[in-house]
């Protein structure tokens, strides 16, 4: 059965696929296709091939159109400015801070970024806030002449490291300044405390010097009203010495050894209480002072006053002798408080400004 279809290896023209070109001179009638007028298509249809090897079908044409459109879109994207991507709060509220991830913070826009304080931080924020280009570079980096995304990332890491290092150096400097300030304050306080201590010590020393001077003046005045009992003497026995020579077992006075007949003077003004023989004390004179204390002058060779007589400081009341229980001529002086207790004559004389 003969076929009207052309051979597969025969070149096919466009007119052969769609029929002969209509004759413009012919008159066409309106065609209203119906089920009776349309003959069903039977058999298998073949798609004629072109010499270029591509089938002229709707599928091939569609692929070509898509490819052309895609190429055009890519070309257009290269010429258009990059666009930042914003995510809604409902998607980002539970996510970590995307701005802190390298290469991601540039894709996410924030509503109100904080303004860094330092110039380096502002430059870093500018780079981080710039959207990425097609090569993975931010717009700021591309403007600076960067062409490689890896090198740009390396530069960002180095810049962040430098900023962290600068921050650490600044913190260390601030800590050193704080330590220096605290040390200076401590040294100033130590100097202030030392100055205060020195001032207090000087004040104390001045007060002590003033008190000592006042005491010396007081004793000088007392010395003017008190006098040693003998002008020339030698101290042979002191108060409290132990020995069998004394009936009480110890010495009860102060002994001024001097030649017999040496004048004995009243130590201070007072009233003669008694002037007579007193056993082991020999000839003794007792003078009562204004404060009630009593002075005993013992072992005299002679007495020059009598009971009830008023005497003044330096008056001669008798002579040195060796009467009573003695081993040689001397004046035995005793001092008794108003209640009759015997005390050390040396201490008492010193309290009056006298130094036997």
Short mmCIF file of the C-alpha atoms (twelve columns), coordinates in Angstrom:
data_MODEL
# 
_entry.id   MODEL 
# 
loop_
_atom_site.group_PDB 
_atom_site.id 
_atom_site.type_symbol 
_atom_site.label_atom_id 
_atom_site.label_alt_id 
_atom_site.label_comp_id 
_atom_site.label_asym_id 
_atom_site.label_seq_id 
_atom_site.Cartn_x 
_atom_site.Cartn_y 
_atom_site.Cartn_z 
_atom_site.pdbx_PDB_model_num 
ATOM 1   C CA . UNK A 1   0.000   0.000  0.000   1 
ATOM 2   C CA . UNK A 2   1.507   3.214  -1.043  1 
ATOM 3   C CA . UNK A 3   2.133   5.915  1.523   1 
ATOM 4   C CA . UNK A 4   2.047   9.627  1.053   1 
ATOM 5   C CA . UNK A 5   4.593   10.209 3.836   1 
ATOM 6   C CA . UNK A 6   8.110   11.221 2.782   1 
ATOM 7   C CA . UNK A 7   11.112  9.077  3.518   1 
ATOM 8   C CA . UNK A 8   12.910  9.719  6.831   1 
ATOM 9   C CA . UNK A 9   16.209  10.479 5.173   1 
ATOM 10  C CA . UNK A 10  14.673  12.943 2.788   1 
ATOM 11  C CA . UNK A 11  15.020  16.618 3.762   1 
ATOM 12  C CA . UNK A 12  11.760  18.035 4.863   1 
ATOM 13  C CA . UNK A 13  10.810  21.600 4.340   1 
ATOM 14  C CA . UNK A 14  8.535   23.492 6.654   1 
ATOM 15  C CA . UNK A 15  5.852   23.524 3.987   1 
ATOM 16  C CA . UNK A 16  5.882   19.759 3.820   1 
ATOM 17  C CA . UNK A 17  4.937   19.548 7.497   1 
ATOM 18  C CA . UNK A 18  2.146   22.007 7.399   1 
ATOM 19  C CA . UNK A 19  0.955   21.610 3.832   1 
ATOM 20  C CA . UNK A 20  1.391   23.689 0.773   1 
ATOM 21  C CA . UNK A 21  1.228   27.369 1.199   1 
ATOM 22  C CA . UNK A 22  -2.229  28.609 0.447   1 
ATOM 23  C CA . UNK A 23  -2.832  30.320 -2.760  1 
ATOM 24  C CA . UNK A 24  -3.658  33.892 -2.065  1 
ATOM 25  C CA . UNK A 25  -5.791  34.024 -5.189  1 
ATOM 26  C CA . UNK A 26  -8.097  31.294 -4.087  1 
ATOM 27  C CA . UNK A 27  -11.268 32.027 -2.179  1 
ATOM 28  C CA . UNK A 28  -11.683 30.352 1.149   1 
ATOM 29  C CA . UNK A 29  -14.934 29.342 2.659   1 
ATOM 30  C CA . UNK A 30  -15.742 29.306 6.295   1 
ATOM 31  C CA . UNK A 31  -15.127 25.909 7.753   1 
ATOM 32  C CA . UNK A 32  -17.224 24.680 10.571  1 
ATOM 33  C CA . UNK A 33  -15.754 21.374 11.645  1 
ATOM 34  C CA . UNK A 34  -18.176 18.709 12.870  1 
ATOM 35  C CA . UNK A 35  -17.827 15.165 14.013  1 
ATOM 36  C CA . UNK A 36  -18.834 13.934 10.565  1 
ATOM 37  C CA . UNK A 37  -16.408 16.207 8.747   1 
ATOM 38  C CA . UNK A 38  -13.384 15.268 10.780  1 
ATOM 39  C CA . UNK A 39  -11.809 11.967 9.837   1 
ATOM 40  C CA . UNK A 40  -10.230 10.104 12.776  1 
ATOM 41  C CA . UNK A 41  -6.455  9.908  12.731  1 
ATOM 42  C CA . UNK A 42  -5.213  6.416  12.458  1 
ATOM 43  C CA . UNK A 43  -1.772  4.936  12.749  1 
ATOM 44  C CA . UNK A 44  1.432   6.258  14.167  1 
ATOM 45  C CA . UNK A 45  2.693   9.732  13.463  1 
ATOM 46  C CA . UNK A 46  6.291   10.295 12.734  1 
ATOM 47  C CA . UNK A 47  8.224   13.402 13.530  1 
ATOM 48  C CA . UNK A 48  10.352  14.503 10.693  1 
ATOM 49  C CA . UNK A 49  13.976  15.299 11.435  1 
ATOM 50  C CA . UNK A 50  15.827  18.332 10.317  1 
ATOM 51  C CA . UNK A 51  19.318  18.166 9.013   1 
ATOM 52  C CA . UNK A 52  20.632  19.734 12.231  1 
ATOM 53  C CA . UNK A 53  19.505  16.656 14.158  1 
ATOM 54  C CA . UNK A 54  16.843  18.342 16.312  1 
ATOM 55  C CA . UNK A 55  13.193  17.585 16.137  1 
ATOM 56  C CA . UNK A 56  11.083  20.533 15.437  1 
ATOM 57  C CA . UNK A 57  8.594   19.853 18.184  1 
ATOM 58  C CA . UNK A 58  6.934   21.825 20.956  1 
ATOM 59  C CA . UNK A 59  9.141   20.155 23.597  1 
ATOM 60  C CA . UNK A 60  12.380  21.249 21.975  1 
ATOM 61  C CA . UNK A 61  11.023  24.697 21.408  1 
ATOM 62  C CA . UNK A 62  9.961   24.915 25.079  1 
ATOM 63  C CA . UNK A 63  13.413  23.880 26.297  1 
ATOM 64  C CA . UNK A 64  14.982  26.476 24.114  1 
ATOM 65  C CA . UNK A 65  12.694  29.160 25.396  1 
ATOM 66  C CA . UNK A 66  13.412  28.216 29.026  1 
ATOM 67  C CA . UNK A 67  17.148  28.219 28.349  1 
ATOM 68  C CA . UNK A 68  16.952  31.592 26.719  1 
ATOM 69  C CA . UNK A 69  14.885  33.030 29.521  1 
ATOM 70  C CA . UNK A 70  17.189  31.566 32.160  1 
ATOM 71  C CA . UNK A 71  20.236  32.958 30.429  1 
ATOM 72  C CA . UNK A 72  18.598  36.300 30.180  1 
ATOM 73  C CA . UNK A 73  17.628  36.224 33.829  1 
ATOM 74  C CA . UNK A 74  21.155  35.373 34.885  1 
ATOM 75  C CA . UNK A 75  22.534  38.122 32.759  1 
ATOM 76  C CA . UNK A 76  20.032  40.512 34.219  1 
ATOM 77  C CA . UNK A 77  20.896  39.387 37.800  1 
ATOM 78  C CA . UNK A 78  24.528  40.176 37.143  1 
ATOM 79  C CA . UNK A 79  23.675  43.770 36.331  1 
ATOM 80  C CA . UNK A 80  21.178  44.348 39.130  1 
ATOM 81  C CA . UNK A 81  22.284  45.348 42.684  1 
ATOM 82  C CA . UNK A 82  22.245  42.551 45.288  1 
ATOM 83  C CA . UNK A 83  19.171  42.276 47.490  1 
ATOM 84  C CA . UNK A 84  19.282  41.535 51.206  1 
ATOM 85  C CA . UNK A 85  17.106  38.745 52.565  1 
ATOM 86  C CA . UNK A 86  14.903  39.427 55.578  1 
ATOM 87  C CA . UNK A 87  13.185  36.726 57.602  1 
ATOM 88  C CA . UNK A 88  10.002  37.290 59.640  1 
ATOM 89  C CA . UNK A 89  10.265  37.379 63.412  1 
ATOM 90  C CA . UNK A 90  8.119   34.223 63.700  1 
ATOM 91  C CA . UNK A 91  10.932  32.256 62.009  1 
ATOM 92  C CA . UNK A 92  13.933  33.938 63.622  1 
ATOM 93  C CA . UNK A 93  12.848  34.398 67.268  1 
ATOM 94  C CA . UNK A 94  14.050  30.881 68.241  1 
ATOM 95  C CA . UNK A 95  17.145  30.897 66.009  1 
ATOM 96  C CA . UNK A 96  20.673  31.846 67.152  1 
ATOM 97  C CA . UNK A 97  22.182  35.160 66.222  1 
ATOM 98  C CA . UNK A 98  22.678  34.675 62.454  1 
ATOM 99  C CA . UNK A 99  24.695  37.869 62.263  1 
ATOM 100 C CA . UNK A 100 27.487  36.200 64.232  1 
ATOM 101 C CA . UNK A 101 27.941  33.415 61.605  1 
ATOM 102 C CA . UNK A 102 30.555  34.123 58.885  1 
ATOM 103 C CA . UNK A 103 28.877  34.637 55.512  1 
ATOM 104 C CA . UNK A 104 25.343  34.468 56.954  1 
ATOM 105 C CA . UNK A 105 25.065  37.750 58.827  1 
ATOM 106 C CA . UNK A 106 25.516  39.542 55.521  1 
ATOM 107 C CA . UNK A 107 22.345  37.880 54.147  1 
ATOM 108 C CA . UNK A 108 20.110  38.867 57.035  1 
ATOM 109 C CA . UNK A 109 19.077  42.492 57.507  1 
ATOM 110 C CA . UNK A 110 18.379  43.923 60.927  1 
ATOM 111 C CA . UNK A 111 16.004  46.702 61.692  1 
ATOM 112 C CA . UNK A 112 18.179  48.862 63.948  1 
ATOM 113 C CA . UNK A 113 21.852  47.855 64.173  1 
ATOM 114 C CA . UNK A 114 23.757  49.430 66.973  1 
ATOM 115 C CA . UNK A 115 26.432  51.972 66.144  1 
ATOM 116 C CA . UNK A 116 29.937  50.792 67.115  1 
ATOM 117 C CA . UNK A 117 32.079  53.173 69.067  1 
ATOM 118 C CA . UNK A 118 35.418  52.636 67.267  1 
ATOM 119 C CA . UNK A 119 36.278  53.335 63.637  1 
ATOM 120 C CA . UNK A 120 37.508  49.757 63.119  1 
ATOM 121 C CA . UNK A 121 34.266  48.362 64.506  1 
ATOM 122 C CA . UNK A 122 32.209  50.639 62.228  1 
ATOM 123 C CA . UNK A 123 34.200  49.454 59.198  1 
ATOM 124 C CA . UNK A 124 33.699  45.851 60.231  1 
ATOM 125 C CA . UNK A 125 29.963  46.437 60.640  1 
ATOM 126 C CA . UNK A 126 29.826  48.037 57.226  1 
ATOM 127 C CA . UNK A 127 31.404  44.952 55.652  1 
ATOM 128 C CA . UNK A 128 29.234  42.595 57.663  1 
ATOM 129 C CA . UNK A 129 26.061  44.495 56.792  1 
ATOM 130 C CA . UNK A 130 26.786  44.499 53.046  1 
ATOM 131 C CA . UNK A 131 24.915  41.835 51.043  1 
ATOM 132 C CA . UNK A 132 26.891  39.181 49.180  1 
ATOM 133 C CA . UNK A 133 27.564  39.349 45.443  1 
ATOM 134 C CA . UNK A 134 27.400  36.369 43.117  1 
ATOM 135 C CA . UNK A 135 31.005  35.465 44.034  1 
ATOM 136 C CA . UNK A 136 30.335  35.385 47.822  1 
ATOM 137 C CA . UNK A 137 31.819  38.848 48.431  1 
ATOM 138 C CA . UNK A 138 30.063  41.678 50.155  1 
ATOM 139 C CA . UNK A 139 29.440  44.863 48.235  1 
ATOM 140 C CA . UNK A 140 31.916  46.749 50.451  1 
ATOM 141 C CA . UNK A 141 34.578  44.118 49.793  1 
ATOM 142 C CA . UNK A 142 33.922  44.232 46.083  1 
ATOM 143 C CA . UNK A 143 34.262  48.005 46.182  1 
ATOM 144 C CA . UNK A 144 37.616  47.571 47.960  1 
ATOM 145 C CA . UNK A 145 38.873  45.431 45.060  1 
ATOM 146 C CA . UNK A 146 38.459  41.935 46.561  1 
ATOM 147 C CA . UNK A 147 37.816  39.234 43.953  1 
ATOM 148 C CA . UNK A 148 38.080  35.988 45.911  1 
ATOM 149 C CA . UNK A 149 35.519  34.905 48.518  1 
ATOM 150 C CA . UNK A 150 38.013  32.760 50.452  1 
ATOM 151 C CA . UNK A 151 40.525  35.581 50.622  1 
ATOM 152 C CA . UNK A 152 37.783  37.947 51.750  1 
ATOM 153 C CA . UNK A 153 36.755  35.516 54.510  1 
ATOM 154 C CA . UNK A 154 40.363  35.202 55.570  1 
ATOM 155 C CA . UNK A 155 40.644  39.001 55.669  1 
ATOM 156 C CA . UNK A 156 37.514  39.192 57.828  1 
ATOM 157 C CA . UNK A 157 38.887  36.606 60.267  1 
ATOM 158 C CA . UNK A 158 42.207  38.440 60.483  1 
ATOM 159 C CA . UNK A 159 40.380  41.726 61.016  1 
ATOM 160 C CA . UNK A 160 38.270  40.226 63.809  1 
ATOM 161 C CA . UNK A 161 41.397  38.729 65.382  1 
ATOM 162 C CA . UNK A 162 43.103  42.121 65.268  1 
ATOM 163 C CA . UNK A 163 40.061  43.746 66.853  1 
ATOM 164 C CA . UNK A 164 39.980  41.104 69.605  1 
ATOM 165 C CA . UNK A 165 43.704  41.583 70.162  1 
ATOM 166 C CA . UNK A 166 43.241  45.356 70.333  1 
ATOM 167 C CA . UNK A 167 40.394  44.858 72.809  1 
ATOM 168 C CA . UNK A 168 42.569  42.586 74.967  1 
ATOM 169 C CA . UNK A 169 45.391  45.129 74.869  1 
ATOM 170 C CA . UNK A 170 42.968  47.893 75.843  1 
ATOM 171 C CA . UNK A 171 41.614  45.812 78.739  1 
ATOM 172 C CA . UNK A 172 45.153  45.015 79.917  1 
ATOM 173 C CA . UNK A 173 46.074  48.688 79.699  1 
ATOM 174 C CA . UNK A 174 42.983  49.680 81.661  1 
ATOM 175 C CA . UNK A 175 43.761  47.032 84.297  1 
ATOM 176 C CA . UNK A 176 47.355  48.277 84.537  1 
ATOM 177 C CA . UNK A 177 46.173  51.859 84.900  1 
ATOM 178 C CA . UNK A 178 43.707  50.814 87.601  1 
ATOM 179 C CA . UNK A 179 46.430  48.873 89.455  1 
ATOM 180 C CA . UNK A 180 48.790  51.845 89.172  1 
ATOM 181 C CA . UNK A 181 46.097  54.175 90.501  1 
ATOM 182 C CA . UNK A 182 45.360  51.829 93.416  1 
ATOM 183 C CA . UNK A 183 49.096  51.537 94.157  1 
ATOM 184 C CA . UNK A 184 49.499  55.317 94.063  1 
ATOM 185 C CA . UNK A 185 46.488  55.705 96.370  1 
ATOM 186 C CA . UNK A 186 47.934  53.113 98.766  1 
ATOM 187 C CA . UNK A 187 51.316  54.851 98.755  1 
ATOM 188 C CA . UNK A 188 49.661  58.225 99.341  1 
ATOM 189 C CA . UNK A 189 47.652  56.767 102.221 1 
ATOM 190 C CA . UNK A 190 50.799  55.185 103.679 1 
ATOM 191 C CA . UNK A 191 52.604  58.531 103.484 1 
ATOM 192 C CA . UNK A 192 49.622  60.251 105.062 1 
ATOM 193 C CA . UNK A 193 49.481  57.671 107.853 1 
ATOM 194 C CA . UNK A 194 53.244  57.992 108.407 1 
ATOM 195 C CA . UNK A 195 52.947  61.777 108.548 1 
ATOM 196 C CA . UNK A 196 50.057  61.506 110.996 1 
ATOM 197 C CA . UNK A 197 52.005  59.030 113.151 1 
ATOM 198 C CA . UNK A 198 55.049  61.316 113.113 1 
ATOM 199 C CA . UNK A 199 52.906  64.308 114.050 1 
ATOM 200 C CA . UNK A 200 51.359  62.315 116.906 1 
ATOM 201 C CA . UNK A 201 54.808  61.181 118.071 1 
ATOM 202 C CA . UNK A 202 56.118  64.745 117.902 1 
ATOM 203 C CA . UNK A 203 53.104  65.973 119.829 1 
ATOM 204 C CA . UNK A 204 53.591  63.279 122.449 1 
ATOM 205 C CA . UNK A 205 57.287  64.072 122.733 1 
ATOM 206 C CA . UNK A 206 56.513  67.761 123.071 1 
ATOM 207 C CA . UNK A 207 53.930  67.021 125.760 1 
ATOM 208 C CA . UNK A 208 56.392  64.809 127.606 1 
ATOM 209 C CA . UNK A 209 59.087  67.480 127.346 1 
ATOM 210 C CA . UNK A 210 56.677  70.091 128.650 1 
ATOM 211 C CA . UNK A 211 55.639  67.843 131.530 1 
ATOM 212 C CA . UNK A 212 59.263  67.145 132.372 1 
ATOM 213 C CA . UNK A 213 60.068  70.818 132.333 1 
ATOM 214 C CA . UNK A 214 57.103  71.595 134.550 1 
ATOM 215 C CA . UNK A 215 58.196  68.920 137.008 1 
ATOM 216 C CA . UNK A 216 61.690  70.298 137.056 1 
ATOM 217 C CA . UNK A 217 60.342  73.759 137.757 1 
ATOM 218 C CA . UNK A 218 58.160  72.379 140.527 1 
ATOM 219 C CA . UNK A 219 61.081  70.556 142.080 1 
ATOM 220 C CA . UNK A 220 63.227  73.645 141.752 1 
ATOM 221 C CA . UNK A 221 60.648  75.579 143.719 1 
ATOM 222 C CA . UNK A 222 60.493  72.821 146.318 1 
ATOM 223 C CA . UNK A 223 64.245  72.687 146.479 1 
ATOM 224 C CA . UNK A 224 64.226  76.328 147.346 1 
ATOM 225 C CA . UNK A 225 62.064  75.493 150.361 1 
ATOM 226 C CA . UNK A 226 63.844  72.192 151.259 1 
ATOM 227 C CA . UNK A 227 67.458  71.570 152.171 1 
ATOM 228 C CA . UNK A 228 69.736  68.603 152.803 1 
ATOM 229 C CA . UNK A 229 70.413  68.088 156.553 1 
ATOM 230 C CA . UNK A 230 74.224  68.030 156.237 1 
ATOM 231 C CA . UNK A 231 76.427  70.052 153.880 1 
ATOM 232 C CA . UNK A 232 79.343  67.596 153.711 1 
ATOM 233 C CA . UNK A 233 78.675  63.855 154.199 1 
ATOM 234 C CA . UNK A 234 78.920  60.298 152.920 1 
ATOM 235 C CA . UNK A 235 75.929  57.946 152.571 1 
ATOM 236 C CA . UNK A 236 76.866  54.792 154.472 1 
ATOM 237 C CA . UNK A 237 73.532  52.953 154.963 1 
ATOM 238 C CA . UNK A 238 70.227  53.166 153.087 1 
ATOM 239 C CA . UNK A 239 66.614  52.350 153.941 1 
ATOM 240 C CA . UNK A 240 65.689  48.659 154.152 1 
ATOM 241 C CA . UNK A 241 69.152  47.136 154.481 1 
ATOM 242 C CA . UNK A 242 69.111  43.907 156.548 1 
ATOM 243 C CA . UNK A 243 71.464  43.307 159.477 1 
ATOM 244 C CA . UNK A 244 71.754  42.239 163.091 1 
ATOM 245 C CA . UNK A 245 72.859  45.694 164.147 1 
ATOM 246 C CA . UNK A 246 69.278  46.957 163.946 1 
ATOM 247 C CA . UNK A 247 66.649  45.832 166.410 1 
ATOM 248 C CA . UNK A 248 63.990  45.552 163.671 1 
ATOM 249 C CA . UNK A 249 66.289  43.392 161.554 1 
ATOM 250 C CA . UNK A 250 66.677  46.055 158.864 1 
ATOM 251 C CA . UNK A 251 67.740  49.699 158.567 1 
ATOM 252 C CA . UNK A 252 64.853  52.158 158.991 1 
ATOM 253 C CA . UNK A 253 66.508  55.390 157.806 1 
ATOM 254 C CA . UNK A 254 69.292  57.007 155.789 1 
ATOM 255 C CA . UNK A 255 72.748  57.545 157.337 1 
ATOM 256 C CA . UNK A 256 74.864  60.654 156.569 1 
ATOM 257 C CA . UNK A 257 78.377  60.004 157.906 1 
ATOM 258 C CA . UNK A 258 80.156  63.220 158.911 1 
ATOM 259 C CA . UNK A 259 82.647  64.340 161.538 1 
ATOM 260 C CA . UNK A 260 81.365  64.939 165.052 1 
ATOM 261 C CA . UNK A 261 80.161  68.493 165.558 1 
ATOM 262 C CA . UNK A 262 79.071  68.979 161.890 1 
ATOM 263 C CA . UNK A 263 75.964  71.273 161.911 1 
ATOM 264 C CA . UNK A 264 72.559  69.596 161.328 1 
ATOM 265 C CA . UNK A 265 69.977  71.771 159.501 1 
ATOM 266 C CA . UNK A 266 66.213  71.649 159.366 1 
ATOM 267 C CA . UNK A 267 65.178  70.089 156.022 1 
ATOM 268 C CA . UNK A 268 61.915  72.097 155.877 1 
ATOM 269 C CA . UNK A 269 59.985  74.505 158.016 1 
ATOM 270 C CA . UNK A 270 57.931  73.006 160.813 1 
ATOM 271 C CA . UNK A 271 57.400  72.679 164.522 1 
ATOM 272 C CA . UNK A 272 59.697  70.845 166.913 1 
ATOM 273 C CA . UNK A 273 57.667  67.999 168.405 1 
ATOM 274 C CA . UNK A 274 60.402  66.708 170.725 1 
ATOM 275 C CA . UNK A 275 64.145  67.212 171.392 1 
ATOM 276 C CA . UNK A 276 65.602  64.705 173.950 1 
ATOM 277 C CA . UNK A 277 67.347  61.406 174.606 1 
ATOM 278 C CA . UNK A 278 65.685  58.423 172.823 1 
ATOM 279 C CA . UNK A 279 67.589  55.239 173.828 1 
ATOM 280 C CA . UNK A 280 69.169  53.496 170.844 1 
ATOM 281 C CA . UNK A 281 68.589  56.686 168.772 1 
ATOM 282 C CA . UNK A 282 70.730  58.735 171.204 1 
ATOM 283 C CA . UNK A 283 69.879  62.402 171.199 1 
ATOM 284 C CA . UNK A 284 66.961  62.860 168.804 1 
ATOM 285 C CA . UNK A 285 64.980  65.835 167.441 1 
ATOM 286 C CA . UNK A 286 61.500  65.297 165.866 1 
ATOM 287 C CA . UNK A 287 60.070  68.034 163.598 1 
ATOM 288 C CA . UNK A 288 56.450  67.942 162.414 1 
ATOM 289 C CA . UNK A 289 55.842  69.447 158.947 1 
ATOM 290 C CA . UNK A 290 52.728  71.299 157.835 1 
ATOM 291 C CA . UNK A 291 51.315  68.202 156.064 1 
ATOM 292 C CA . UNK A 292 51.643  66.092 159.227 1 
ATOM 293 C CA . UNK A 293 54.789  64.204 158.199 1 
ATOM 294 C CA . UNK A 294 57.584  63.789 160.775 1 
ATOM 295 C CA . UNK A 295 61.393  64.013 160.353 1 
ATOM 296 C CA . UNK A 296 63.647  62.259 162.922 1 
ATOM 297 C CA . UNK A 297 67.227  63.518 163.432 1 
ATOM 298 C CA . UNK A 298 69.108  60.930 165.559 1 
ATOM 299 C CA . UNK A 299 72.566  60.244 167.227 1 
ATOM 300 C CA . UNK A 300 73.273  63.980 167.721 1 
ATOM 301 C CA . UNK A 301 76.104  65.037 169.886 1 
ATOM 302 C CA . UNK A 302 74.077  68.120 170.970 1 
ATOM 303 C CA . UNK A 303 70.589  69.599 170.477 1 
ATOM 304 C CA . UNK A 304 70.041  73.311 169.622 1 
ATOM 305 C CA . UNK A 305 66.180  73.536 169.743 1 
ATOM 306 C CA . UNK A 306 63.370  72.695 172.152 1 
ATOM 307 C CA . UNK A 307 59.878  71.231 171.863 1 
ATOM 308 C CA . UNK A 308 57.236  73.582 170.436 1 
ATOM 309 C CA . UNK A 309 59.759  75.747 168.652 1 
ATOM 310 C CA . UNK A 310 59.100  76.865 165.059 1 
ATOM 311 C CA . UNK A 311 61.984  76.294 162.674 1 
ATOM 312 C CA . UNK A 312 62.559  77.264 159.016 1 
ATOM 313 C CA . UNK A 313 64.398  75.533 156.224 1 
ATOM 314 C CA . UNK A 314 68.178  75.570 156.847 1 
ATOM 315 C CA . UNK A 315 67.998  76.432 160.566 1 
ATOM 316 C CA . UNK A 316 70.658  74.643 162.666 1 
ATOM 317 C CA . UNK A 317 68.882  72.260 165.078 1 
ATOM 318 C CA . UNK A 318 71.901  70.294 166.436 1 
ATOM 319 C CA . UNK A 319 75.337  68.647 165.775 1 
ATOM 320 C CA . UNK A 320 76.470  65.316 164.316 1 
ATOM 321 C CA . UNK A 321 77.485  62.804 167.042 1 
ATOM 322 C CA . UNK A 322 77.752  59.098 167.928 1 
ATOM 323 C CA . UNK A 323 75.217  58.753 170.716 1 
ATOM 324 C CA . UNK A 324 72.990  55.694 171.047 1 
ATOM 325 C CA . UNK A 325 73.500  52.447 169.135 1 
ATOM 326 C CA . UNK A 326 76.145  53.473 166.612 1 
ATOM 327 C CA . UNK A 327 79.533  52.429 165.255 1 
ATOM 328 C CA . UNK A 328 80.698  55.967 164.409 1 
ATOM 329 C CA . UNK A 329 79.594  59.598 164.125 1 
ATOM 330 C CA . UNK A 330 76.750  60.095 161.619 1 
ATOM 331 C CA . UNK A 331 73.238  61.540 161.269 1 
ATOM 332 C CA . UNK A 332 70.476  58.924 161.109 1 
ATOM 333 C CA . UNK A 333 67.454  60.519 159.311 1 
ATOM 334 C CA . UNK A 334 64.002  58.912 159.288 1 
ATOM 335 C CA . UNK A 335 60.781  60.065 157.516 1 
ATOM 336 C CA . UNK A 336 57.304  59.046 158.763 1 
ATOM 337 C CA . UNK A 337 53.958  59.710 157.103 1 
ATOM 338 C CA . UNK A 338 51.115  61.329 159.100 1 
ATOM 339 C CA . UNK A 339 49.853  57.827 160.083 1 
ATOM 340 C CA . UNK A 340 53.312  56.928 161.489 1 
ATOM 341 C CA . UNK A 341 54.549  54.634 158.669 1 
ATOM 342 C CA . UNK A 342 58.266  54.889 157.952 1 
ATOM 343 C CA . UNK A 343 59.236  55.457 154.316 1 
ATOM 344 C CA . UNK A 344 62.491  55.681 152.374 1 
ATOM 345 C CA . UNK A 345 64.128  59.073 153.118 1 
ATOM 346 C CA . UNK A 346 66.077  58.981 149.842 1 
ATOM 347 C CA . UNK A 347 62.865  58.769 147.780 1 
ATOM 348 C CA . UNK A 348 61.195  61.430 149.885 1 
ATOM 349 C CA . UNK A 349 64.117  63.872 149.540 1 
ATOM 350 C CA . UNK A 350 64.199  63.293 145.773 1 
ATOM 351 C CA . UNK A 351 60.487  64.063 145.559 1 
ATOM 352 C CA . UNK A 352 61.305  67.417 147.081 1 
ATOM 353 C CA . UNK A 353 63.937  68.183 144.452 1 
ATOM 354 C CA . UNK A 354 66.890  67.127 146.530 1 
ATOM 355 C CA . UNK A 355 69.510  64.533 145.471 1 
ATOM 356 C CA . UNK A 356 71.544  63.212 148.393 1 
# 
